[in-house]
Amino acid sequence: MPVICVNPSDELDVKLLESLNEQNQDVRVFVSDSTPKEISEQFIGKKATGDLKDDSHISTASSGAYCGVFLESDYESQRTTFLEAIKNSSLKRIIWTSPFEPSEEITSIDNLIYIFYSEKNEALEVILDYEDKDEVKSQIINLVN
């Protein structure tokens, strides 16, 4: 089923998208317009480039996708935008990865897997595992402790 990856930004995300493409064959990407061109050109999938502070850009780009993989980066201000984008989307499964502990507002979203990590590369296999499952129950996966 179609998957959209929101906010890929580095070489680890290039590997994630390659693996998602092998597993899924229908990968979409929402890339920040501030992502360096040499990185964004490596991303596999149908690309939309836009402002990560505009939730309507993200929710529109996710139209038709079943699963949304939200890659929260090093600043928590993305949370509000991501939450609004998810609420305004038709996504059926959310995989949210973050170096920050989850908030109750995030964990109250149905069909959400929250991956809390200290090292981003640890989260990649977990993302692939949960994106591939037929059914999931909302949960927090703590890779920090």
C-alpha positions as CSV (number, residue, x, y, z in Angstrom):
1,M,0.0,0.0,0.0
2,P,1.2,3.5,-0.7
3,V,3.5,5.1,1.9
4,I,4.6,8.7,2.3
5,C,7.8,9.6,4.1
6,V,7.7,13.2,5.5
7,N,10.9,15.1,6.2
8,P,13.7,12.8,5.0
9,S,16.8,14.8,5.3
10,D,20.0,12.7,5.2
11,E,21.9,9.7,4.0
12,L,20.2,7.4,6.5
13,D,16.9,8.5,5.1
14,V,18.1,7.7,1.6
15,K,18.7,4.1,2.8
16,L,15.2,4.0,4.5
17,L,13.5,5.1,1.3
18,E,15.4,2.5,-0.8
19,S,14.3,-0.2,1.7
20,L,10.7,1.1,1.7
21,N,10.7,1.0,-2.1
22,E,11.9,-2.6,-2.1
23,Q,9.2,-3.5,0.4
24,N,6.4,-1.4,-0.9
25,Q,6.9,-0.3,-4.5
26,D,4.8,2.8,-4.0
27,V,6.8,5.3,-2.0
28,R,6.0,9.0,-1.9
29,V,8.2,11.7,-0.3
30,F,7.6,15.1,1.2
31,V,10.9,16.9,1.3
32,S,11.7,20.3,2.9
33,D,12.5,22.9,0.4
34,S,15.6,23.6,2.6
35,T,17.0,20.0,2.1
36,P,20.3,20.2,0.2
37,K,19.7,19.3,-3.5
38,E,22.5,16.7,-3.5
39,I,20.6,14.8,-0.7
40,S,17.0,15.2,-2.0
41,E,18.1,14.0,-5.5
42,Q,19.0,10.6,-4.0
43,F,15.5,10.1,-2.5
44,I,13.5,7.4,-4.3
45,G,9.8,7.9,-4.9
46,K,7.4,10.5,-6.1
47,K,8.6,13.7,-4.5
48,A,6.8,16.8,-3.3
49,T,8.9,19.6,-2.1
50,G,7.5,22.3,0.2
51,D,7.4,24.1,3.4
52,L,7.5,21.8,6.4
53,K,5.8,24.5,8.5
54,D,2.7,24.3,6.3
55,D,0.5,21.4,7.4
56,S,-1.7,21.7,4.3
57,H,1.2,21.0,2.0
58,I,1.9,17.8,3.9
59,S,-1.7,16.6,4.1
60,T,-2.2,17.3,0.4
61,A,0.9,15.4,-0.5
62,S,-0.2,12.4,1.6
63,S,-3.5,12.1,-0.3
64,G,-3.9,8.5,-1.4
65,A,-1.2,7.1,0.9
66,Y,-2.1,4.4,3.4
67,C,0.9,4.9,5.8
68,G,2.6,8.1,6.8
69,V,6.2,7.9,8.1
70,F,6.9,11.2,10.0
71,L,10.6,11.8,10.7
72,E,10.7,14.4,13.4
73,S,14.1,16.0,13.4
74,D,16.1,17.9,16.0
75,Y,13.5,20.5,16.8
76,E,10.1,19.9,18.5
77,S,8.4,22.8,16.6
78,Q,7.5,20.3,13.8
79,R,5.1,18.6,16.2
80,T,2.3,21.1,15.7
81,T,2.6,21.0,11.9
82,F,2.8,17.2,11.8
83,L,-0.2,16.9,14.1
84,E,-2.4,19.1,12.0
85,A,-1.2,17.4,8.8
86,I,-2.2,14.0,10.2
87,K,-5.6,15.3,11.4
88,N,-6.3,16.7,7.9
89,S,-5.1,13.6,6.0
90,S,-6.7,10.3,5.1
91,L,-3.7,8.3,6.4
92,K,-4.7,5.0,8.1
93,R,-1.4,4.3,9.8
94,I,1.1,6.7,11.3
95,I,4.7,5.8,12.1
96,W,6.3,8.8,14.0
97,T,10.0,8.7,14.8
98,S,11.6,11.2,17.1
99,P,14.5,11.9,19.4
100,F,12.0,13.5,21.8
101,E,9.6,11.7,24.2
102,P,6.0,11.6,22.9
103,S,3.3,13.9,24.0
104,E,-0.2,12.8,25.0
105,E,-1.6,14.6,22.0
106,I,0.6,12.5,19.7
107,T,-0.1,9.2,21.4
108,S,-3.8,9.8,21.3
109,I,-3.8,9.4,17.5
110,D,-5.3,6.1,16.4
111,N,-3.1,3.5,14.6
112,L,0.1,5.4,15.6
113,I,3.5,3.8,16.2
114,Y,5.8,6.2,18.0
115,I,9.5,5.3,17.8
116,F,11.5,7.2,20.4
117,Y,15.2,6.9,19.6
118,S,18.6,8.3,20.6
119,E,20.3,7.0,17.5
120,K,18.3,7.4,14.3
121,N,19.7,4.4,12.6
122,E,18.2,2.2,15.3
123,A,14.7,3.3,14.2
124,L,15.1,2.3,10.6
125,E,14.4,-1.4,11.0
126,V,11.5,-0.7,13.3
127,I,10.0,1.5,10.7
128,L,10.3,-1.1,8.0
129,D,8.8,-3.8,10.3
130,Y,5.7,-1.8,11.2
131,E,5.1,-0.4,7.7
132,D,4.9,-4.0,6.4
133,K,2.5,-5.4,9.0
134,D,-1.1,-5.9,8.0
135,E,-2.5,-4.7,11.3
136,V,-0.9,-2.7,14.2
137,K,-2.0,-1.5,17.6
138,S,-1.0,1.9,18.7
139,Q,2.1,1.8,20.8
140,I,5.3,3.5,21.9
141,I,8.6,1.8,21.0
142,N,11.3,3.1,23.3
143,L,14.8,2.6,21.8
144,V,16.4,5.0,24.3
145,N,16.1,2.9,27.5
